Amino acid sequence: MGGRHASFGLQEDGRPNGGSLLEDAREIGVDFHGDSMGIAGGTAGRGSSSSLAGAPMRYRFDDFEIDADRFEVRQRNAVVPVEPLVFDLVLFLARNANRVVTREEVIDAVWQGRVVSDATIASAVKSARRALGDSGESQSYIRTVRGRGFVFQGRVTREEKPVVAPTLAPDLGGPQPRAVRKLDEDPKPLIVVVPFTNLAADADEYFADGLTEDIITNLARFRDLRVIGSASSLQFKGRPIDLHEVCARTHAGYVVQGSVRRAAGRVRIAVQLIDGATGVQLWGDRFDREMVDIFTLQDEVTRTVAATLGVKLQDVALQRALKKSAVELSAYDCLLRARRYTWMLSAEMHAEARELLEKAVELDPLSADAHALLANVYLGEHRFDMNPRPNPIGRALTHALAATRLDPQNAYARCWLAIVHFFRHENEKFETEAQLALALNPNDPETLADVGHYYAFMGQFERGAELSLRAQQLNPLHPGWYHFSFARLHYSQRDYAQTIADVEKVGLPHFYWTHMLTAASKGQLGHSDASDAVARIYEVKPNFSARTELRKWNAAPADLEHIIEGLRKAGMRD
């Protein structure tokens, strides 16, 4: 792969060559903004931004900058994490600075005229203010004009970005990227969320509609899914649902439907996921809650449903990919099969994943997901010493940067760029990208757990455990490694018995970190079998050096010495 890096607009060390991959893609007709069917989904599906698109522009006010081409808000050159819809709102308001824009104008520009509740608009405005350091009390930038709309106040300057001559369709030694991908050509699962049925009084109709809309919005953040926009799904409101008709008219392979009933201070929400081809229910659940805070309840349910559906559909797609022969594999199939490596740490799985992902990048060089996962796998050569080749961190950085330039709103790509920065010991850059990843998809358990994992390694134990707990709540059938942040937290709190219990939940018998934490904890407790745990470390990693590994994993100095203290008590010589 070495000689190909420059073709992606990046130098060998991962620094930009100067051209923009997004500009390259647009020049050859690749569409990063979905298609004409109102697709809201996948991290590439920024339907709202397409309506706000124009010449590449920057908007500056005070120490903020809005980059319309890169979909970024920056403050003093640091990226401010914002969700895609919130970015669109800030951009629209800044473009119309110092004039009152009506609620209808905002809905048309940001939500493309879809029916949205006042609470949804208020929540987006609140998030926009928070991103700019503003609030509803001060209203320094975004002021509410009662009965009329909003006004962005302040001196906003517009600056047209210089247009860089694009590098056309790179020669990567494999098939060239296709032009605009048609709806039926994209292999990612396509979902339609039909309007939830209101089983209570007509006055509660808004709650069912808001729930449907929020589930669509949250599902659209998952990189492996495409979601039919609410404007299209609303055509099925108020009449019996015929699955065959729904799937035929929307081309969706999966249907989400549900019902809402409110009575006596409680609400019951039933949800099911159905295979559009067979009519078989793939998943179903029921939520029964007290009506204490309706908006908090709606948020809790939509987050949980979206996360569960996202994980379930990824599993369905993986099982289908595993049934294909090698010659039948598409770039997306390669991607799905390679993801198994992230759940099972073995050198054999790593080698297979690396081969699959290098093939995926050759088949579809404009796949941000393939580049991001290849960065993950290349980094495994450094993190776990699996099948090492020269310069693994440099190669990982190259592909992580490629992924974020191909799709700046891809939470998974941002997450893996953050982790590359972590292993380069660039902690500020790690935090910037990690926060951006969390903002882009706060409902993806994998992103939450990954980021939490590395916060814990950095010594921010409570923060890491908090994110990991949210990941577990969103994905109850999570893999064992989600417990790692808790093991790190409890060791830092000198609760060594609980650390041992946490490590047992992690599993991963071939990962030396599990044995290292067990040995250190048993050493601190004075257990007689502590030396056995030390011996297992060397069985897994014969050339193990505690200080070298802890430094590689960016451990805080005090934490490093605390672990080495436990290992010495267990009988290890550093």
Beta strands, then each sheet from edge to edge (+ up, - down):
strand 1: 57-61
strand 2: 64-67
strand 3: 72-75
strand 4: 78-80
strand 5: 100-102
strand 6: 142-145
strand 7: 149-152
strand 8: 157-160
strand 9: 190-193
strand 10: 197-198
strand 11: 226-227
strand 12: 254-263
strand 13: 266-275
strand 14: 281-290
sheet 1: 4+ 3- 2+ 1- 8+
sheet 2: 5+ 7- 6+
sheet 3: 10+ 12+ 9+ 11+
sheet 4: 10+ 12+ 13- 14+
end
